[in-house]
Amino acid sequence: MQRRHWLGMIGSLPLWGAVSAARAALADTVSRMKPSVVLVGTWRDTDSPRFQLRGTGFLAGRASQVVTCAHVLPAPEEGAPPAQLVVQVWQRDGTWSMRQARVLGTERHGDIALLGIDGPPGPLAPLGDSSAVREGDDLAFMGFPIGNVLGYAHVVHRAMVSSIATSVPPSPDADRLRGPAIRGARDGTFDIFQLDAVAYPGNSGGPLFKPETGEVVGMMNMVLIKGTRESALSQPSGIAYAIPSARVRELMTGSR
């Protein structure tokens, strides 16, 4: 019996070795990617705090370009002095460098925005081939969930691709099929990645990437919320969506 026990343990060693190697690969990838993943928000001297986080972004395409979600951009304001759109870039010494940002282009149907920033260039996150993503693939994403509360530290989550679905998720209630869903149906649908992962407000715009290589195959876009927005924090659904990198690449190509 003891001999069989040891034989069983020896047989499991390759599996444990593969798991350990995968974890080490992700840790190395995270270390490389952190300077490419940025804070997107607004700055105004009269706000408290003066910097207001609106979402995540990542450097891609060119050293002075940031990809993020269009819905994190501030709406036009009337009356008060408008808040300045800014991006904060992480430095290797653990500090943040704030840069002024401007909108270079948006693709509202896909909820994608391309920003230009001032200042020294940063390391780029490589865009991968999203058409090669399959249901069941293990990926990871990085961002700043609930950053205004938890602080501005990179947070990494693993995510399995549970489904490659339509860009207009079916509504359980006909009364909810309005606004963006109707416009999306009219403009035509496209594939999105449904993820078996817990994401929160603040993750929007963050890169979805391969753990081994850091290739970005998508951009975090939406968390499925049941009930009130507050319930996304207290009772997360564990379902999130990401836009394939192919649509991000289309916007970048058209904005040159």
C-alpha positions in Angstrom: 0.0 0.0 0.0 2.8 2.4 0.9 4.5 1.6 -2.4 1.3 2.4 -4.3 0.9 5.6 -2.4 4.4 6.8 -3.4 3.8 5.8 -7.0 0.6 7.9 -7.0 2.6 10.9 -5.7 5.3 10.5 -8.3 2.7 10.3 -11.0 1.2 13.7 -9.9 4.6 15.5 -9.9 4.4 16.6 -13.6 1.0 18.1 -13.0 2.2 20.1 -10.0 5.3 21.1 -11.9 3.1 22.5 -14.7 1.0 24.4 -12.3 4.0 25.9 -10.6 5.5 26.9 -14.0 2.2 28.6 -15.0 2.1 30.6 -11.8 5.7 31.7 -12.2 5.0 32.7 -15.8 2.1 34.8 -14.7 4.1 36.5 -12.0 6.8 37.4 -14.5 4.2 38.7 -16.9 2.6 40.9 -14.3 5.9 42.4 -13.4 6.6 43.3 -17.0 3.1 44.7 -17.7 2.6 46.9 -14.6 4.2 50.0 -16.2 1.9 49.6 -19.2 -1.3 49.6 -17.2 -2.4 53.1 -16.3 -5.0 55.0 -14.3 -7.5 57.0 -16.3 -9.4 59.8 -14.6 -9.9 63.5 -14.1 -8.1 66.3 -12.2 -9.7 69.5 -10.8 -8.3 71.7 -8.1 -11.7 72.1 -6.5 -12.6 68.4 -6.4 -11.9 66.3 -3.3 -9.9 64.3 -4.0 -8.6 66.3 -6.9 -7.9 63.2 -8.9 -11.0 61.1 -9.6 -10.4 57.6 -11.0 -12.8 56.7 -13.8 -11.2 53.5 -15.1 -8.1 51.6 -16.3 -6.2 51.9 -19.5 -3.1 50.5 -21.1 -0.3 51.8 -23.4 -0.5 50.2 -26.8 0.3 50.9 -30.4 2.5 53.9 -29.9 4.3 55.0 -26.8 2.1 58.1 -26.3 -1.3 56.2 -26.8 -3.6 54.8 -24.2 -6.5 52.4 -24.9 -9.5 52.5 -22.6 -13.3 52.3 -22.6 -15.3 55.2 -24.0 -17.7 55.1 -21.1 -14.9 56.1 -18.7 -14.5 59.5 -20.4 -16.0 62.4 -18.5 -19.3 63.9 -19.8 -19.3 67.5 -20.9 -19.9 69.9 -18.0 -21.8 73.1 -17.9 -21.1 76.0 -15.5 -18.1 74.8 -13.4 -14.6 74.8 -14.9 -14.3 71.4 -16.6 -12.2 68.7 -15.1 -9.0 67.9 -17.0 -8.8 64.4 -18.5 -5.5 62.8 -17.2 -3.7 59.6 -17.2 -1.3 58.4 -14.4 1.6 56.2 -15.4 3.2 53.9 -12.9 6.9 54.2 -12.4 9.3 51.5 -11.3 10.0 53.3 -8.0 6.3 52.8 -7.1 5.2 56.4 -7.7 2.7 57.7 -10.3 3.4 60.3 -13.0 0.4 62.3 -14.0 0.0 63.3 -17.7 -2.5 65.4 -19.5 -4.6 63.4 -22.0 -6.7 64.1 -25.1 -9.1 62.0 -27.0 -7.7 60.8 -30.3 -10.7 58.7 -31.3 -13.7 56.8 -30.1 -15.7 53.8 -31.2 -18.9 54.2 -29.3 -20.6 51.0 -30.5 -17.6 49.0 -29.2 -17.1 51.3 -26.2 -13.5 51.9 -27.1 -11.5 55.2 -26.7 -7.9 56.0 -27.8 -6.1 58.7 -25.9 -2.9 60.7 -26.5 -0.8 61.6 -23.5 2.1 64.0 -23.0 5.4 63.3 -21.4 8.0 60.5 -21.7 7.0 57.3 -23.5 6.2 54.2 -21.5 6.5 50.5 -22.3 3.8 49.2 -24.6 1.5 46.2 -24.0 1.7 43.9 -27.0 -1.6 43.4 -28.9 -2.2 39.7 -29.6 -4.6 37.9 -32.0 -8.0 37.7 -30.4 -9.3 35.4 -33.2 -7.2 32.6 -31.6 -9.0 32.9 -28.3 -11.1 29.8 -27.5 -13.8 29.0 -25.0 -12.1 27.4 -22.0 -8.9 29.4 -22.4 -7.3 30.6 -19.1 -6.5 34.4 -19.3 -5.8 37.2 -16.8 -6.7 40.8 -16.5 -5.2 43.8 -14.6 -6.8 47.0 -13.4 -7.8 49.1 -10.4 -11.1 47.8 -9.0 -12.8 50.2 -6.7 -9.6 52.2 -6.8 -11.0 55.3 -5.1 -11.6 53.2 -2.0 -8.9 50.5 -2.1 -6.1 52.7 -3.4 -4.2 52.8 -6.7 -2.4 49.5 -6.7 -2.4 47.1 -9.7 -4.8 44.2 -9.1 -4.6 41.0 -11.2 -7.3 38.4 -11.6 -7.5 35.1 -13.5 -10.3 34.6 -15.9 -11.6 31.7 -18.0 -13.3 32.4 -21.3 -16.7 30.8 -20.5 -18.3 31.9 -23.8 -17.7 33.9 -26.9 -21.0 35.6 -27.1 -22.9 38.4 -29.0 -22.1 42.0 -28.3 -25.7 42.6 -27.1 -26.3 40.1 -24.2 -29.9 38.9 -24.1 -32.1 40.8 -21.7 -34.2 38.8 -19.2 -36.8 41.6 -19.3 -38.1 43.3 -22.4 -38.4 46.5 -20.5 -34.6 46.5 -20.1 -33.9 46.3 -23.8 -33.4 50.0 -24.4 -30.6 52.5 -25.0 -27.3 50.9 -25.8 -28.8 47.5 -26.5 -31.2 48.9 -29.1 -28.4 50.9 -30.7 -26.1 47.9 -30.7 -28.8 45.7 -32.4 -29.3 48.4 -35.0 -25.6 48.9 -35.7 -24.8 45.2 -35.9 -23.3 42.8 -33.4 -19.8 41.5 -32.9 -18.3 38.8 -30.7 -17.3 39.6 -27.1 -15.6 37.4 -24.5 -17.8 36.4 -21.5 -15.5 35.7 -18.6 -15.9 33.5 -15.5 -14.3 36.1 -13.3 -15.2 38.7 -10.7 -14.6 42.3 -11.9 -15.6 45.6 -10.3 -16.1 49.2 -11.3 -12.6 50.5 -12.0 -11.6 47.4 -14.1 -13.1 48.9 -17.2 -10.5 49.5 -19.9 -8.0 47.1 -18.4 -6.1 44.6 -20.5 -7.2 41.0 -20.8 -4.0 39.1 -21.6 -2.3 35.7 -21.9 -0.6 34.8 -18.6 2.4 33.3 -20.3 3.3 36.1 -22.7 1.4 39.2 -21.8 -0.2 39.5 -25.2 -3.4 41.6 -24.9 -6.3 39.8 -26.5 -9.1 42.0 -25.1 -10.1 45.0 -23.1 -12.3 44.7 -20.0 -15.6 46.4 -20.6 -18.6 45.4 -18.5 -19.6 43.6 -15.3 -22.9 41.9 -15.3 -24.8 43.7 -12.5 -27.9 42.3 -10.8 -30.1 44.8 -9.0 -28.4 48.0 -7.8 -24.9 49.2 -8.6 -24.0 48.7 -4.9 -24.8 45.0 -5.2 -21.9 44.6 -7.7 -19.7 45.2 -4.6 -21.6 43.2 -2.0 -22.9 40.4 -4.3 -20.7 40.2 -7.4 -22.2 38.0 -10.2 -18.8 36.6 -11.2 -19.6 37.4 -14.9 -17.7 40.0 -16.8 -17.2 40.9 -20.5 -14.2 42.0 -22.6 -13.9 43.5 -26.1 -11.6 41.5 -28.4 -8.3 43.2 -29.3 -9.2 43.0 -33.0 -11.7 45.9 -32.5 -9.1 47.9 -30.5 -6.7 47.4 -33.4 -9.3 48.7 -35.9 -9.7 51.9 -34.0 -6.0 52.4 -33.6 -5.5 51.9 -37.4 -8.2 54.3 -38.3 -6.9 57.0 -35.9 -3.4 57.2 -37.5 
